Amino acid sequence: MVKGGVTAAKGFMAAGIYAGIKKKRKDMALVYTKKAARGAGVFTQNIVKAAPVNWGIKVTKDSDLVHAVVINSGIANAATGQEGEDNNRIMAETVATELEIPVSSVYTASTGVIGQELPIDKIIEGIKELKDNLASDIKSGLMAADAIRTTDTFTKECAVSFMIGDKEVVIGGMSKGSGMIHPNMATLLGVITTDVSISKELLQEALSEDVKRTFNMISIDRDTSTNDSVFLLANGAAENVEITSKNEDYYNFCKALNIVTRKLSRLIASGGEGASKLIEATVEGATNEEVAIKISKSIISSNLVKTAMFGNDANWGRILCAMGYSGGGFNPDMVDLYMESEFGKLQIAEKGLARDYSEEEATKILSASEVKITIDLNEGEGKATAWGCDLSYDYVKINADYRS
């Protein structure tokens, strides 16, 4: 790991400002590379797609090169009809004009309340201010990460460096996600930047494959947003030999990308609305990875499991129940179940039956801020990990008062 986020890679600049969309906090961010980048994106599978999602899908498909990602928080620009589409285009065109780049090289993203129109005059002025504040230092990247938050209680960013040949390459990223997060494509807003030189096709494949095991493996509240988008920009500033085939360099890039996305996924899960703890569910010994994915995601998505974790209750029957309706095949009589945290590790069930364990010890283990549930199906080599959080009283309070 190295310090920073979206500005950690060479050639990337960022800014985050308050434009007046929200009542108080920063609400607009811009990420920019003067050297044109290859762009890749993944987007929500919700049928109701926000205007910036429709725009992002088109840019990903049609544009060979991209320069910028502009994001506003506070208003989602979803379910806003033609006016929403027009406002999103104005948003992109204003960035293009201010930075003197093609409008087709601008990604847009919005997050916030659904059904409200963007205050486009504030957006336009905000973009002008963002341009004036663009910088490549770590603080500027942090300001951008801060500006994309909605109900997030903390900023989420990370970066790694690695070698491709004799060139040092960096991947950095930022994300937001607190509520309306569920495994179904991207499940958040995220911008990932890298100075690697790589073909557009392989960049897209790397991102699409990676999210299956990272961003697709988190759940806060079983709701898939209308705005979920993750962008990956590669500007080639590291000047490595361009990656055009699935060689050793490609797989090293994929490993580094996974470090960033996995870290961001854990941060999103730990920062769920009203959450008091991160829950990590690992399923191993499955007949294949697909089965392990289905079961692990079902565990961390279960409201009964999440509330038990909030109450520090080792109610392992709820876990087994969530496994049973996951759609992943397994033999319940072969299941071993463990719970673990900084306070120790305890086997709760063996071969599908409760073990004679200390409830007091189990409660202590579950009282930690990070809890790991491990399931061994004892049937094969398939393995997967999913991340979620507990479900608290505060989740209801936050979402009951969201618009106010």
C-alpha positions, 0 to 999 in steps of 0.5 A: 500500500502507498498513501493516497487515492485517485491522485496517487498514480502519475498524471492524475489530478483531483478536486472536491468542493462545496457547490451548494447542492447539499446543505453543508458538506462538500458535494462535487468532485472532479478527477482529471488526467491531461494525458488521455486514458483508456476507460472502463466501467461497470454499472448497475443492473437495476432497470431504473438507471440514472441519467449519468449511468446511461451516459457512462455506458455510452462513453464506455462503449463508444469512446477510445479515450477518456480524460475526466470523471465529474461527480455530484452528491446530494441529488441522484439525477435518477427518474428525472426524464428528459430534463435529467438527461439534458442536465447530465449532458450539460454537466459533461459539456461544461467539463469538456469546455473548461478543460478543453477536451472532447465531451465524449471523454467525460464520465459523469456520476451522481448520488443522492435523492432519487426523483429530484432535478439537478440545480444545473446552475450550481453544477456549472459554477461548481465545475468551474471552481473544480477546475481552478482547484485541480491538483495532483497532491494527496490532499486533493484526492482526499477532498474528492473522496470527501465530496462524493459522500452521502450518508458515508461517515468517512472517506474511502480511498487506497492505493498500491504500487507494483512493478511491471518490468522495470517500471513502477506502476500505481493504482489508486481509488476512491469510493462511496457507499453506505446504504442502498448497497447490494451485490448486483454489478458495481453496487457503489460509486467508485473511481480507480486510476492507474498510470499503467499502459494497457489496451482498452479491451483488457482494462475492461475485462480486468475490471469486469472480472474483478468486481465479481469477487469484490464490489459484487460481494458486499451488501448493506441492505439488500437494495441495488441503487439506480446509480451504481458505477465504477470507473477505471482510467489508465493513462499510461504515464508509467511508460511500461510496455503496453499490455495487449495480451494476458501475459504475466504483466496483465495478471500482476496488474489484476492482482494489484487491482484486486488489492485496491477493490478488495480494500474499498469493498471492506471499507464500504461494508464496514461503513454501512449506515448505522453499522457497528461492525464489519461482517466477513463471511468466507465459504470454503470446501464448496463444490465450485466457486459459484456455489461458494459465492451464492452462499457467502452473499446470502449470509451477509445479506440476511437481515436475521444474520445481520441483526443477530450480529448487532446483538452479539448473538451466536445464532448460527441457525440463522446462518444455516437458514440463509445458506439453505435458500441461497441457491447454492447446493450443499449437504447440511450434514457436512457443514462446519461453522466458525466465528472469529474476531480479535477476541478469539475463534470458536467452532459453533457447529460441526457436521451440521450440529451445534457444538458444546461451546460457551455462549459467553465466549461467543458473545465476546467474540461477536462484540468486536468491530470486525467479525469473521464467519467461516463455513467449511462445506467439506465437499470440494475446493470452491471458495469465496468471501463476502462482506457486510455489516450488522443492522442496527436501530440507527439504520432505520433512523438514518433512512427514515430521515434521509430527505430531511 
